Amino acid sequence: QDLRAGVWEFDTFIDGDFAMSYNLQDYPTAEFKESGELSVFTGCNDGVGTYTESGNELSFSISQYTEMFCEGDINVNQ
């Protein structure tokens, strides 16, 4: 699927052979724009940056990110 097909919503996190799903009120999202810009939302904070594609690799850099206090059990730190 094309990265730029809309807003991606993340409901499962994978670390090596381990996968964990969460039932969150607001799922983290990422939006990849045609211009190479990237918008992210972590469930509380958001940010912008850029991305590049090369074959099967995706690289991105977040240039601005809010650091608001996040209430509840989930507080995602980047």
All heavy atoms as an XYZ file, in Angstrom:
613
protein
N       0.846     -1.177      0.000
C       0.000      0.000      0.000
C       0.887      1.235      0.000
O       1.931      1.281      0.647
C      -0.907     -0.017      1.217
C      -1.914      1.090      1.206
C      -2.917      0.959      2.354
O      -2.811      0.089      3.200
N      -3.864      1.848      2.371
N       0.457      2.243     -0.723
C       1.198      3.502     -0.821
C       1.181      4.225      0.524
O       0.128      4.365      1.159
C       0.554      4.374     -1.895
C       1.334      5.644     -2.195
O       2.331      5.935     -1.499
O       0.955      6.345     -3.139
N       2.340      4.701      0.966
C       2.438      5.450      2.228
C       1.525      6.662      2.246
O       1.003      7.048      3.279
C       3.865      5.942      2.451
C       4.887      4.962      2.959
C       6.262      5.616      2.967
C       4.524      4.482      4.329
N       1.354      7.268      1.092
C       0.593      8.513      1.006
C      -0.901      8.272      0.796
O      -1.629      9.158      0.390
C       1.172      9.377     -0.108
C       2.598      9.818      0.217
C       3.374     10.277     -0.995
N       3.595      9.232     -1.974
C       4.583      8.330     -1.931
N       5.429      8.346     -0.931
N       4.722      7.427     -2.857
N      -1.392      7.080      1.106
C      -2.793      6.724      0.877
C      -3.733      7.310      1.928
O      -4.925      7.097      1.862
C      -2.939      5.207      0.835
N      -3.229      8.014      2.903
C      -4.059      8.607      3.949
C      -3.318      8.613      5.270
O      -2.098      8.542      5.313
N      -4.067      8.673      6.343
C      -3.485      8.692      7.680
C      -3.356      7.254      8.181
O      -4.314      6.490      8.148
C      -4.363      9.515      8.649
C      -3.792      9.475     10.057
C      -4.473     10.958      8.159
N      -2.151      6.891      8.619
C      -1.894      5.559      9.168
C      -2.164      5.584     10.661
O      -1.693      6.470     11.371
C      -0.440      5.162      8.915
C      -0.148      4.922      7.473
C       0.101      5.863      6.518
C      -0.078      3.658      6.823
N       0.317      5.260      5.317
C       0.215      3.908      5.460
C      -0.241      2.340      7.249
C       0.353      2.880      4.537
C      -0.090      1.325      6.324
C       0.196      1.599      4.988
N      -2.911      4.610     11.157
C      -3.222      4.488     12.572
C      -2.497      3.257     13.127
O      -2.603      2.178     12.559
C      -4.730      4.333     12.755
C      -5.173      4.382     14.187
C      -6.681      4.395     14.292
O      -7.259      5.494     14.234
O      -7.258      3.304     14.427
N      -1.772      3.434     14.221
C      -0.978      2.353     14.797
C      -1.698      1.754     16.002
O      -1.958      2.439     16.983
C       0.407      2.871     15.224
C       1.177      3.447     14.074
C       1.140      4.807     13.814
C       1.915      2.624     13.247
C       1.843      5.342     12.744
C       2.615      3.149     12.172
C       2.579      4.517     11.920
N      -2.010      0.455     15.925
C      -2.673     -0.212     17.045
C      -1.871     -1.399     17.564
O      -2.237     -2.008     18.558
C      -4.078     -0.663     16.668
C      -4.091     -1.692     15.547
O      -3.017     -2.050     15.029
O      -5.195     -2.145     15.200
N      -0.756     -1.709     16.903
C       0.116     -2.797     17.335
C       1.559     -2.328     17.252
O       1.954     -1.700     16.274
C      -0.072     -4.047     16.442
O      -1.445     -4.437     16.472
C       0.795     -5.199     16.924
N       2.328     -2.626     18.282
C       3.735     -2.250     18.323
C       4.567     -3.524     18.302
O       4.314     -4.449     19.081
C       4.029     -1.417     19.574
C       3.237     -0.144     19.596
C       1.983     -0.103     20.177
C       3.733      0.995     19.000
C       1.232      1.062     20.186
C       2.993      2.167     18.998
C       1.740      2.204     19.588
N       5.553     -3.583     17.415
C       6.374     -4.783     17.235
C       7.808     -4.470     17.623
O       8.380     -3.481     17.175
C       6.305     -5.271     15.779
C       4.852     -5.584     15.401
C       7.206     -6.482     15.583
C       4.650     -5.874     13.933
N       8.384     -5.342     18.442
C       9.780     -5.233     18.850
C      10.401     -6.606     18.679
O      10.193     -7.499     19.501
C       9.869     -4.757     20.297
C      11.307     -4.521     20.747
O      12.223     -4.573     19.901
O      11.509     -4.285     21.948
N      11.134     -6.805     17.586
C      11.711     -8.114     17.297
C      10.609     -9.123     17.041
O       9.774     -8.935     16.160
N      10.578    -10.193     17.824
C       9.556    -11.233     17.675
C       8.347    -10.993     18.574
O       7.446    -11.827     18.639
C      10.157    -12.608     18.020
C      11.199    -13.037     17.015
O      11.110    -12.597     15.854
O      12.103    -13.801     17.389
N       8.300     -9.863     19.258
C       7.244     -9.577     20.218
C       6.307     -8.502     19.665
O       6.761     -7.464     19.187
C       7.870     -9.098     21.532
C       6.890     -8.814     22.620
C       6.253     -9.850     23.283
C       6.601     -7.511     22.970
C       5.340     -9.585     24.287
C       5.687     -7.232     23.978
C       5.058     -8.276     24.642
N       4.997     -8.742     19.704
C       4.007     -7.755     19.261
C       3.006     -7.518     20.383
O       2.594     -8.454     21.066
C       3.297     -8.240     18.010
N       2.630     -6.253     20.574
C       1.674     -5.909     21.621
C       0.634     -4.957     21.032
O       0.980     -3.975     20.380
C       2.378     -5.240     22.802
C       1.445     -4.925     23.960
S       2.290     -4.175     25.362
C       3.404     -5.471     25.840
N      -0.637     -5.254     21.260
C      -1.723     -4.385     20.832
C      -2.266     -3.623     22.028
O      -2.270     -4.128     23.146
C      -2.840     -5.209     20.193
O      -2.396     -5.783     19.004
N      -2.728     -2.422     21.768
C      -3.263     -1.569     22.813
C      -4.672     -1.146     22.450
O      -5.000     -0.964     21.286
C      -2.408     -0.298     22.976
C      -1.019     -0.567     23.468
C       0.031     -0.745     22.587
C      -0.754     -0.633     24.822
C       1.308     -0.993     23.048
C       0.521     -0.877     25.292
C       1.547     -1.053     24.390
O       2.811     -1.292     24.851
N      -5.501     -0.956     23.442
C      -6.841     -0.411     23.251
C      -6.793      1.022     23.774
O      -7.073      1.272     24.940
C      -7.877     -1.252     23.996
C      -9.279     -0.782     23.713
O      -9.521     -0.022     22.788
N     -10.222     -1.218     24.535
N      -6.428      1.952     22.909
C      -6.241      3.343     23.296
C      -7.434      4.190     22.881
O      -8.117      3.889     21.898
C      -4.987      3.910     22.628
C      -3.675      3.186     22.911
C      -2.568      3.769     22.055
C      -3.317      3.286     24.380
N      -7.656      5.268     23.599
C      -8.705      6.209     23.221
C      -8.322      6.917     21.921
O      -9.141      7.082     21.030
C      -8.933      7.220     24.328
C     -10.023      8.224     24.014
C     -10.266      9.174     25.169
O      -9.714      9.033     26.252
N     -11.087     10.166     24.945
N      -7.086      7.355     21.815
C      -6.577      8.023     20.620
C      -5.327      7.292     20.156
O      -4.288      7.353     20.818
C      -6.219      9.482     20.923
C      -7.432     10.319     21.282
O      -8.409     10.284     20.515
O      -7.387     11.003     22.321
N      -5.424      6.584     19.031
C      -4.283      5.829     18.520
C      -3.242      6.762     17.902
O      -3.592      7.773     17.292
C      -4.735      4.827     17.462
C      -5.430      3.628     18.049
C      -6.805      3.512     18.023
C      -4.692      2.616     18.643
C      -7.441      2.417     18.569
C      -5.318      1.516     19.194
C      -6.695      1.420     19.156
O      -7.317      0.332     19.701
N      -1.966      6.425     18.048
C      -0.919      7.178     17.361
C      -1.133      7.094     15.845
O      -1.586      6.070     15.332
C       0.369      6.464     17.767
C       0.029      5.776     19.051
C      -1.411      5.376     18.905
N      -0.812      8.188     15.138
C      -0.987      8.226     13.688
C       0.231      8.835     13.011
O       1.037      9.525     13.645
C      -2.224      9.065     13.296
O      -2.041     10.404     13.762
C      -3.502      8.478     13.860
N       0.334      8.582     11.724
C       1.351      9.214     10.882
C       0.724      9.490      9.525
O      -0.042      8.675      9.004
C       2.573      8.320     10.718
N       1.033     10.653      8.970
C       0.557     11.012      7.633
C       1.763     11.407      6.793
O       2.494     12.336      7.130
C      -0.444     12.156      7.692
C      -0.987     12.520      6.336
C      -2.023     13.624      6.385
O      -2.200     14.252      7.449
O      -2.653     13.855      5.348
N       1.971     10.673      5.711
C       3.075     10.910      4.792
C       2.542     11.683      3.593
O       1.677     11.190      2.870
C       3.677      9.578      4.340
C       4.221      8.761      5.472
C       3.404      7.869      6.160
C       5.539      8.888      5.858
C       3.899      7.108      7.202
C       6.049      8.137      6.910
C       5.224      7.244      7.581
N       3.046     12.888      3.362
C       2.543     13.740      2.286
C       3.436     13.628      1.047
O       4.616     13.284      1.142
C       2.463     15.183      2.777
C       1.525     15.295      3.975
C       1.476     16.686      4.544
C       0.572     16.689      5.770
N       0.630     17.907      6.520
N       2.861     13.897     -0.116
C       3.588     13.819     -1.395
C       4.854     14.680     -1.384
O       5.846     14.343     -2.017
C       2.686     14.265     -2.552
C       1.562     13.324     -2.867
C       2.013     12.066     -3.586
O       3.106     12.056     -4.178
O       1.261     11.081     -3.535
N       4.830     15.787     -0.659
C       5.949     16.732     -0.618
C       7.151     16.217      0.175
O       8.199     16.850      0.197
C       5.483     18.047      0.003
O       5.082     17.828      1.348
N       7.001     15.056      0.863
C       8.064     14.545      1.710
C       7.909     14.972      3.158
O       8.749     14.655      3.995
N       6.833     15.697      3.458
C       6.564     16.101      4.840
C       5.833     14.979      5.568
O       5.099     14.198      4.970
C       5.717     17.370      4.865
C       6.435     18.575      4.305
C       5.536     19.805      4.256
O       4.296     19.668      4.310
O       6.086     20.906      4.164
N       6.033     14.930      6.870
C       5.458     13.912      7.739
C       4.793     14.594      8.926
O       5.364     15.506      9.519
C       6.580     12.983      8.231
C       6.263     12.009      9.354
C       5.268     10.952      8.881
C       7.544     11.348      9.846
N       3.564     14.168      9.258
C       2.872     14.633     10.454
C       2.628     13.431     11.345
O       2.198     12.380     10.861
C       1.526     15.268     10.095
O       1.708     16.394      9.287
N       2.922     13.557     12.647
C       2.720     12.453     13.584
C       1.888     12.917     14.774
O       1.916     14.082     15.151
C       4.060     11.856     14.089
C       4.839     11.244     12.947
C       4.893     12.903     14.806
N       1.146     11.981     15.342
C       0.368     12.209     16.550
C       0.585     10.986     17.436
O       0.417      9.858     16.983
C      -1.115     12.389     16.211
C      -2.010     12.456     17.415
C      -1.968     13.547     18.266
C      -2.879     11.427     17.702
C      -2.793     13.613     19.376
C      -3.710     11.479     18.813
C      -3.662     12.574     19.646
N       0.976     11.185     18.699
C       1.310     10.054     19.571
C       0.194      9.682     20.533
O       0.396      8.862     21.422
C       2.579     10.353     20.391
O       2.327     11.469     21.243
C       3.773     10.609     19.504
N      -0.966     10.300     20.381
C      -2.058     10.052     21.305
C      -2.258     11.220     22.245
O      -3.303     11.356     22.864
N      -1.259     12.074     22.350
C      -1.335     13.267     23.187
C      -0.566     14.411     22.518
O      -1.084     15.490     22.364
C      -0.768     12.975     24.569
S      -0.709     14.407     25.661
N       0.644     14.160     22.119
C       1.490     15.166     21.470
C       1.533     14.928     19.971
O       1.200     13.854     19.492
C       2.899     15.108     22.060
C       2.940     15.682     23.455
O       2.796     16.876     23.638
N       3.101     14.823     24.454
N       1.982     15.962     19.242
C       2.112     15.802     17.806
C       3.382     16.469     17.315
O       4.038     17.209     18.041
C       0.884     16.317     17.062
C       0.542     17.770     17.372
O       1.313     18.437     18.085
O      -0.481     18.241     16.888
N       3.735     16.155     16.074
C       4.957     16.702     15.518
C       4.937     16.684     14.000
O       4.049     16.109     13.379
N       5.940     17.336     13.443
C       6.108     17.383     11.987
C       7.562     17.130     11.663
O       8.460     17.341     12.486
C       5.646     18.734     11.397
C       4.154     18.928     11.557
C       6.412     19.892     12.003
N       7.791     16.690     10.449
C       9.151     16.441      9.999
C       9.150     16.083      8.533
O       8.236     16.446      7.788
N      10.161     15.341      8.136
C      10.305     14.922      6.745
C      10.610     13.425      6.694
O      11.019     12.834      7.693
C      11.445     15.681      6.050
O      12.660     15.454      6.764
C      11.163     17.178      5.982
N      10.404     12.838      5.504
C      10.720     11.428      5.310
C      11.276     11.218      3.912
O      11.050     12.031      3.008
C       9.484     10.550      5.534
C       8.489     10.615      4.409
C       8.512      9.671      3.381
C       7.542     11.623      4.343
C       7.607      9.740      2.336
C       6.641     11.687      3.311
C       6.675     10.745      2.302
O       5.780     10.821      1.264
N      12.017     10.127      3.755
C      12.500      9.701      2.444
C      12.315      8.197      2.325
O      12.380      7.471      3.318
C      13.987     10.046      2.224
O      14.762      9.464      3.270
C      14.221     11.545      2.207
N      12.082      7.748      1.096
C      11.972      6.328      0.790
C      13.123      5.939     -0.113
O      13.470      6.673     -1.024
C      10.675      6.026      0.046
C       9.418      6.264      0.820
C       8.208      6.011     -0.049
O       7.759      4.847     -0.126
O       7.738      6.986     -0.667
N      13.704      4.777      0.132
C      14.757      4.241     -0.719
C      14.601      2.725     -0.748
O      14.946      2.049      0.221
C      16.136      4.633     -0.191
O      17.150      4.086     -1.011
N      14.031      2.205     -1.831
C      13.768      0.766     -1.900
C      12.782      0.371     -0.821
O      11.690      0.919     -0.737
N      13.188     -0.568      0.035
C      12.342     -1.019      1.140
C      12.611     -0.272      2.434
O      12.117     -0.659      3.484
C      12.537     -2.523      1.384
C      11.964     -3.348      0.266
O      11.003     -2.935     -0.383
N      12.534     -4.507      0.029
N      13.424      0.785      2.383
C      13.772      1.533      3.591
C      12.999      2.840      3.673
O      12.779      3.506      2.669
C      15.269      1.843      3.618
C      16.115      0.624      3.849
C      17.579      0.989      4.061
O      17.868      2.162      4.396
O      18.413      0.106      3.894
N      12.613      3.190      4.883
C      11.936      4.441      5.167
C      12.731      5.151      6.254
O      12.991      4.588      7.316
C      10.507      4.167      5.652
C       9.691      5.363      6.098
C       9.415      6.285      4.913
C       8.391      4.905      6.722
N      13.138      6.375      5.981
C      13.862      7.180      6.964
C      13.043      8.428      7.240
O      12.427      8.987      6.326
C      15.235      7.591      6.429
O      16.019      6.467      6.148
N      13.006      8.850      8.508
C      12.289     10.080      8.815
C      12.991     10.838      9.922
O      13.758     10.283     10.697
C      10.816      9.820      9.157
C      10.599      8.929     10.344
C      10.458      9.458     11.613
C      10.516      7.562     10.182
C      10.234      8.637     12.699
C      10.285      6.732     11.260
C      10.149      7.272     12.520
N      12.713     12.130      9.948
C      13.287     13.024     10.944
C      12.183     13.944     11.436
O      11.500     14.588     10.639
C      14.407     13.843     10.312
O      14.875     14.816     11.226
N      11.973     13.979     12.758
C      10.978     14.864     13.357
C      11.684     16.166     13.738
O      12.622     16.160     14.526
C      10.334     14.217     14.596
C       9.730     12.865     14.249
C       9.294     15.147     15.213
C       8.632     12.905     13.205
N      11.243     17.279     13.151
C      11.912     18.559     13.401
C      11.225     19.390     14.481
O      11.865     20.215     15.130
C      11.999     19.368     12.102
O      10.710     19.587     11.572
N       9.913     19.204     14.662
C       9.174     19.920     15.700
C       8.250     18.927     16.390
O       7.587     18.139     15.726
C       8.340     21.052     15.108
C       9.159     22.121     14.452
C       8.266     23.184     13.808
O       7.050     23.101     13.842
N       8.885     24.192     13.234
N       8.197     18.985     17.725
C       7.383     18.048     18.483
C       6.898     18.721     19.763
O       7.697     19.328     20.477
C       8.206     16.793     18.823
C       7.411     15.712     19.483
C       6.493     14.960     18.764
C       7.560     15.453     20.836
C       5.749     13.970     19.378
C       6.819     14.466     21.457
C       5.912     13.724     20.717
O       5.170     12.755     21.318
N       5.591     18.645     20.025
C       5.069     19.226     21.271
C       5.433     18.316     22.436
O       5.658     17.123     22.259
C       3.539     19.399     21.208
O       2.930     18.119     21.060
C       3.126     20.310     20.069
N       5.507     18.879     23.619
C       5.846     18.109     24.814
C       4.868     18.453     25.936
O       5.259     18.850     27.023
C       7.288     18.386     25.235
C       8.293     17.911     24.216
C       9.730     18.144     24.642
O       9.972     18.651     25.751
O      10.623     17.820     23.854
N       3.579     18.269     25.640
C       2.543     18.539     26.636
C       2.477     17.396     27.635
O       2.843     16.269     27.331
C       1.173     18.670     25.955
C       1.095     19.801     24.962
S      -0.567     20.014     24.255
C      -0.980     18.394     23.684
N       1.995     17.697     28.844
C       1.740     16.661     29.827
C       0.562     15.830     29.339
O      -0.455     16.364     28.912
C       1.418     17.271     31.192
C       1.015     16.239     32.207
C       1.974     15.435     32.800
C      -0.303     16.055     32.542
C       1.615     14.472     33.718
C      -0.674     15.095     33.470
C       0.283     14.300     34.050
N       0.688     14.506     29.378
C      -0.356     13.601     28.909
C      -0.968     12.884     30.096
O      -0.281     12.169     30.812
C       0.215     12.584     27.927
S       0.996     13.361     26.505
N      -2.260     13.068     30.307
C      -2.954     12.435     31.416
C      -3.218     10.963     31.125
O      -3.277     10.555     29.974
C      -4.256     13.148     31.699
C      -4.026     14.575     32.120
C      -4.973     15.041     33.173
O      -5.600     14.219     33.845
O      -5.068     16.260     33.342
N      -3.392     10.169     32.173
C      -3.737      8.770     32.007
C      -2.523      7.870     32.071
O      -1.421      8.289     32.393
N      -2.731      6.622     31.722
C      -1.677      5.617     31.816
C      -0.672      5.680     30.685
O       0.419      5.170     30.803
C      -2.290      4.210     31.846
C      -3.100      3.979     33.105
O      -2.826      4.639     34.111
O      -3.991      3.115     33.057
N      -1.055      6.273     29.556
C      -0.151      6.277     28.409
C       0.509      7.643     28.294
O      -0.149      8.654     28.199
C      -0.870      5.893     27.106
C       0.088      5.767     25.935
C      -1.965      6.869     26.747
C       0.810      4.478     25.913
N       1.812      7.681     28.364
C       2.587      8.899     28.171
C       3.770      8.500     27.303
O       4.752      7.974     27.785
C       3.050      9.485     29.505
C       3.666     10.847     29.327
O       3.774     11.354     28.224
N       4.068     11.447     30.419
N       3.660      8.741     26.021
C       4.658      8.291     25.067
C       5.779      9.305     24.989
O       5.546     10.483     24.744
C       4.020      8.092     23.664
C       5.064      7.642     22.665
C       2.872      7.095     23.749
N       6.994      8.866     25.210
C       8.170      9.735     25.100
C       8.965      9.330     23.877
O       9.233      8.171     23.672
C       9.065      9.600     26.341
C       8.383     10.117     27.575
O       7.760     11.165     27.539
N       8.482      9.378     28.654
N       9.345     10.296     23.066
C      10.149     10.023     21.889
C      11.589     10.327     22.195
O      11.920     11.210     22.894
C       9.698     10.891     20.715
C       8.639     10.274     19.865
C       7.353      9.934     20.580
O       6.971     10.550     21.544
N       6.703      8.922     20.109
